[in-house]
Amino acid sequence: MVFMKHELPTLPYSYDALEPFIDMETMRIHHAKHHQAYVDKLNTALEKYPHLQEKTVEELLKDLSGVPEEIRGAVRNHGGGHYNHSLFWKWMTPPIIGKDAPTGEFLKQIEVSFGSFETFKEVFTNSALACFGSGWAWLIKDASGGLTVISTANQDSPISQGLVPLLGLDVWEHAYYIKYQNRRADYITAWWNVVNWGNISE
């Protein structure tokens, strides 16, 4: 059986494409070093388990109870890091004037769930600010189809809770420390300028 290794996805833009909001050096280290490390450590964890090597990272994270206890923590952490970041890159785009908000049916769903887009942004921002230590803020779709905001610690992924992530923000310090140091609030404010609403709506 051939080991189907997980691979680092290619960014859909250059490392400097999100300037001035997300700096080139942060993007380079975040993608090529941090994300690559999650991929490498996930592959290492799966080496002794051929039956798990055929599964996608989504399948692994959706059924962590089916992962041997010996490597469950590694799959949860490094598989989660791989999956979360693979989505995170797609949820950002070079800043485009006039494209800083969702439209159409997705906007209607946000307004139904939160009252307004601005209220949603406030709730999401507060969740990201309140996340203690390292983690993520998420906009998710629950089993009933409703939208809500949650946060998770470390690299835990909503799909392990049976939830569908629609948008996520990495608030680990490695995502912003070079440019923003300890100013997480400034990073979050800047990040709204590069959210890829087109991708998220789809």
MOCOR-V646912 format. One record per residue. N is the residue number from 1. PHI is phi in radians with two decimals (999 if undefined). PSI is psi in whole degrees, -180 to 180 (none if undefined). D_CENTER is the distance of its C-alpha to the mean C-alpha in Angstrom with 2 decimals. Layout:
n=N phi=PHI psi=PSI d_center=D_CENTER
n=N phi=PHI psi=PSI d_center=D_CENTER
This chain:
n=1 phi=999 psi=135 d_center=31.29
n=2 phi=-1.49 psi=133 d_center=28.97
n=3 phi=-1.26 psi=111 d_center=25.85
n=4 phi=-1.44 psi=89 d_center=22.98
n=5 phi=-1.27 psi=144 d_center=20.71
n=6 phi=-1.30 psi=147 d_center=16.98
n=7 phi=-2.26 psi=152 d_center=16.45
n=8 phi=-1.21 psi=124 d_center=14.29
n=9 phi=-1.27 psi=151 d_center=13.42
n=10 phi=-1.35 psi=137 d_center=15.23
n=11 phi=-1.15 psi=144 d_center=13.71
n=12 phi=-1.44 psi=12 d_center=15.02
n=13 phi=-2.77 psi=170 d_center=16.61
n=14 phi=-1.38 psi=163 d_center=18.34
n=15 phi=-1.08 psi=-26 d_center=17.21
n=16 phi=-1.68 psi=5 d_center=19.30
n=17 phi=-1.22 psi=-22 d_center=18.31
n=18 phi=-1.69 psi=4 d_center=16.27
n=19 phi=-1.04 psi=149 d_center=19.27
n=20 phi=-1.54 psi=5 d_center=20.52
n=21 phi=-1.37 psi=-45 d_center=17.39
n=22 phi=-2.11 psi=120 d_center=15.21
n=23 phi=-1.35 psi=156 d_center=17.84
n=24 phi=-1.04 psi=-43 d_center=18.51
n=25 phi=-1.13 psi=-41 d_center=18.98
n=26 phi=-1.06 psi=-46 d_center=15.68
n=27 phi=-1.09 psi=-42 d_center=13.95
n=28 phi=-1.11 psi=-48 d_center=16.42
n=29 phi=-1.20 psi=-41 d_center=16.05
n=30 phi=-1.06 psi=-46 d_center=12.28
n=31 phi=-1.39 psi=-56 d_center=12.25
n=32 phi=-1.34 psi=-23 d_center=15.73
n=33 phi=-1.87 psi=-61 d_center=16.10
n=34 phi=-1.17 psi=-52 d_center=13.14
n=35 phi=-1.13 psi=-41 d_center=11.17
n=36 phi=-1.04 psi=-38 d_center=14.71
n=37 phi=-1.14 psi=-39 d_center=15.68
n=38 phi=-1.08 psi=-44 d_center=13.16
n=39 phi=-1.09 psi=-47 d_center=14.54
n=40 phi=-1.08 psi=-43 d_center=18.05
n=41 phi=-1.28 psi=-30 d_center=18.04
n=42 phi=-1.15 psi=-46 d_center=16.76
n=43 phi=-1.06 psi=-41 d_center=19.58
n=44 phi=-1.08 psi=-42 d_center=22.01
n=45 phi=-1.10 psi=-31 d_center=21.37
n=46 phi=-1.57 psi=-4 d_center=22.14
n=47 phi=-1.00 psi=-37 d_center=25.26
n=48 phi=-1.55 psi=3 d_center=27.72
n=49 phi=-2.23 psi=81 d_center=26.42
n=50 phi=-0.98 psi=-35 d_center=27.26
n=51 phi=-1.20 psi=-21 d_center=26.60
n=52 phi=-1.56 psi=-17 d_center=22.90
n=53 phi=-1.24 psi=-17 d_center=22.62
n=54 phi=-1.51 psi=-11 d_center=23.04
n=55 phi=-1.51 psi=148 d_center=20.03
n=56 phi=-1.31 psi=164 d_center=16.65
n=57 phi=-1.14 psi=-33 d_center=13.65
n=58 phi=-1.09 psi=-44 d_center=13.00
n=59 phi=-1.11 psi=-39 d_center=16.64
n=60 phi=-1.11 psi=-45 d_center=16.53
n=61 phi=-1.29 psi=-29 d_center=13.83
n=62 phi=-1.26 psi=-20 d_center=15.60
n=63 phi=-2.34 psi=60 d_center=18.81
n=64 phi=-1.10 psi=-27 d_center=18.46
n=65 phi=-1.16 psi=-21 d_center=22.04
n=66 phi=-1.52 psi=-2 d_center=23.19
n=67 phi=-1.61 psi=132 d_center=22.01
n=68 phi=-0.91 psi=140 d_center=24.90
n=69 phi=-1.00 psi=-31 d_center=24.80
n=70 phi=-1.00 psi=-34 d_center=25.48
n=71 phi=-2.08 psi=5 d_center=22.06
n=72 phi=-1.05 psi=-42 d_center=20.05
n=73 phi=-1.10 psi=-41 d_center=18.61
n=74 phi=-1.16 psi=-41 d_center=17.71
n=75 phi=-1.17 psi=-41 d_center=16.05
n=76 phi=-1.08 psi=-46 d_center=14.10
n=77 phi=-1.35 psi=-54 d_center=13.03
n=78 phi=-1.43 psi=-36 d_center=12.90
n=79 phi=-1.13 psi=-41 d_center=12.02
n=80 phi=-1.09 psi=-43 d_center=9.06
n=81 phi=-1.07 psi=-41 d_center=8.13
n=82 phi=-1.14 psi=-49 d_center=8.98
n=83 phi=-1.15 psi=-48 d_center=7.32
n=84 phi=-1.04 psi=-44 d_center=3.69
n=85 phi=-1.24 psi=-34 d_center=4.77
n=86 phi=-1.05 psi=-36 d_center=6.94
n=87 phi=-1.32 psi=-41 d_center=5.17
n=88 phi=-0.97 psi=-44 d_center=3.96
n=89 phi=-1.07 psi=-38 d_center=7.66
n=90 phi=-1.28 psi=-24 d_center=8.99
n=91 phi=-1.44 psi=3 d_center=8.01
n=92 phi=-2.14 psi=155 d_center=10.24
n=93 phi=-2.67 psi=153 d_center=13.92
n=94 phi=-0.91 psi=138 d_center=17.09
n=95 phi=-1.05 psi=131 d_center=18.53
n=96 phi=-2.17 psi=124 d_center=21.06
n=97 phi=-1.07 psi=131 d_center=23.72
n=98 phi=1.49 psi=2 d_center=23.98
n=99 phi=-2.08 psi=39 d_center=20.59
n=100 phi=-1.80 psi=22 d_center=18.76
n=101 phi=-2.70 psi=153 d_center=18.69
n=102 phi=-1.25 psi=164 d_center=18.24
n=103 phi=-2.39 psi=177 d_center=21.52
n=104 phi=1.10 psi=-145 d_center=23.38
n=105 phi=-1.09 psi=-36 d_center=22.61
n=106 phi=-1.14 psi=-41 d_center=19.01
n=107 phi=-1.08 psi=-41 d_center=20.48
n=108 phi=-1.06 psi=-41 d_center=23.15
n=109 phi=-1.15 psi=-39 d_center=20.82
n=110 phi=-1.10 psi=-42 d_center=19.14
n=111 phi=-1.17 psi=-36 d_center=22.71
n=112 phi=-1.13 psi=-42 d_center=23.88
n=113 phi=-1.39 psi=-33 d_center=21.23
n=114 phi=-2.12 psi=-9 d_center=21.25
n=115 phi=1.70 psi=-42 d_center=24.50
n=116 phi=-2.82 psi=163 d_center=23.24
n=117 phi=-1.12 psi=-40 d_center=20.35
n=118 phi=-1.13 psi=-38 d_center=21.26
n=119 phi=-1.14 psi=-42 d_center=21.25
n=120 phi=-1.01 psi=-47 d_center=17.75
n=121 phi=-1.03 psi=-40 d_center=16.62
n=122 phi=-1.14 psi=-44 d_center=18.71
n=123 phi=-1.12 psi=-45 d_center=17.37
n=124 phi=-1.13 psi=-45 d_center=13.68
n=125 phi=-1.05 psi=-44 d_center=14.81
n=126 phi=-1.11 psi=-37 d_center=16.93
n=127 phi=-1.12 psi=-42 d_center=14.30
n=128 phi=-1.15 psi=-39 d_center=12.25
n=129 phi=-1.20 psi=-35 d_center=15.70
n=130 phi=-1.44 psi=-11 d_center=16.86
n=131 phi=-1.13 psi=114 d_center=14.22
n=132 phi=-1.36 psi=128 d_center=16.68
n=133 phi=1.24 psi=-131 d_center=16.01
n=134 phi=-1.76 psi=140 d_center=12.62
n=135 phi=3.00 psi=-160 d_center=9.67
n=136 phi=-2.41 psi=150 d_center=7.08
n=137 phi=-1.86 psi=143 d_center=8.44
n=138 phi=-2.36 psi=145 d_center=7.93
n=139 phi=-1.78 psi=122 d_center=10.32
n=140 phi=-2.23 psi=158 d_center=11.42
n=141 phi=-1.82 psi=127 d_center=14.55
n=142 phi=-1.61 psi=-175 d_center=16.83
n=143 phi=-1.09 psi=-27 d_center=19.72
n=144 phi=-1.48 psi=-5 d_center=22.03
n=145 phi=1.60 psi=-2 d_center=19.94
n=146 phi=-1.38 psi=160 d_center=19.49
n=147 phi=-1.81 psi=139 d_center=16.58
n=148 phi=-2.65 psi=166 d_center=15.67
n=149 phi=-1.92 psi=133 d_center=13.42
n=150 phi=-2.38 psi=172 d_center=12.53
n=151 phi=-2.26 psi=154 d_center=11.08
n=152 phi=-2.28 psi=154 d_center=10.58
n=153 phi=-1.52 psi=153 d_center=12.02
n=154 phi=0.94 psi=-126 d_center=11.19
n=155 phi=-1.94 psi=23 d_center=8.75
n=156 phi=-1.06 psi=141 d_center=9.91
n=157 phi=-2.00 psi=142 d_center=8.20
n=158 phi=-1.01 psi=-27 d_center=9.80
n=159 phi=-1.17 psi=-21 d_center=11.36
n=160 phi=-1.27 psi=-13 d_center=13.49
n=161 phi=-1.83 psi=10 d_center=14.96
n=162 phi=1.36 psi=19 d_center=15.79
n=163 phi=-1.86 psi=158 d_center=13.44
n=164 phi=-1.88 psi=113 d_center=11.72
n=165 phi=-1.34 psi=128 d_center=8.28
n=166 phi=-1.82 psi=-28 d_center=9.22
n=167 phi=-2.74 psi=137 d_center=7.08
n=168 phi=-2.46 psi=147 d_center=4.50
n=169 phi=-2.16 psi=123 d_center=5.75
n=170 phi=-1.35 psi=117 d_center=6.00
n=171 phi=-1.98 psi=21 d_center=9.66
n=172 phi=-1.11 psi=148 d_center=10.91
n=173 phi=-1.08 psi=-28 d_center=14.06
n=174 phi=-1.12 psi=-16 d_center=13.43
n=175 phi=-1.40 psi=-15 d_center=11.08
n=176 phi=-2.61 psi=-5 d_center=14.16
n=177 phi=-1.19 psi=-33 d_center=17.31
n=178 phi=-1.05 psi=-44 d_center=19.27
n=179 phi=-1.58 psi=-40 d_center=19.60
n=180 phi=-1.88 psi=-4 d_center=19.24
n=181 phi=0.88 psi=-122 d_center=20.44
n=182 phi=-1.62 psi=11 d_center=20.25
n=183 phi=-1.59 psi=70 d_center=19.82
n=184 phi=-1.02 psi=-37 d_center=16.38
n=185 phi=-1.06 psi=-40 d_center=17.81
n=186 phi=-1.16 psi=-39 d_center=18.70
n=187 phi=-1.07 psi=-46 d_center=15.29
n=188 phi=-1.10 psi=-45 d_center=13.82
n=189 phi=-1.04 psi=-43 d_center=16.89
n=190 phi=-1.16 psi=-39 d_center=16.52
n=191 phi=-1.05 psi=-34 d_center=12.91
n=192 phi=-1.00 psi=-23 d_center=14.21
n=193 phi=-1.31 psi=-13 d_center=16.42
n=194 phi=-2.10 psi=14 d_center=13.97
n=195 phi=-1.21 psi=132 d_center=11.94
n=196 phi=-1.60 psi=82 d_center=12.70
n=197 phi=-1.13 psi=-30 d_center=14.39
n=198 phi=-1.08 psi=-46 d_center=16.19
n=199 phi=-1.12 psi=-43 d_center=13.36
n=200 phi=-1.15 psi=-41 d_center=11.96
n=201 phi=-1.06 psi=-37 d_center=15.60
n=202 phi=-1.17 psi=none d_center=16.21
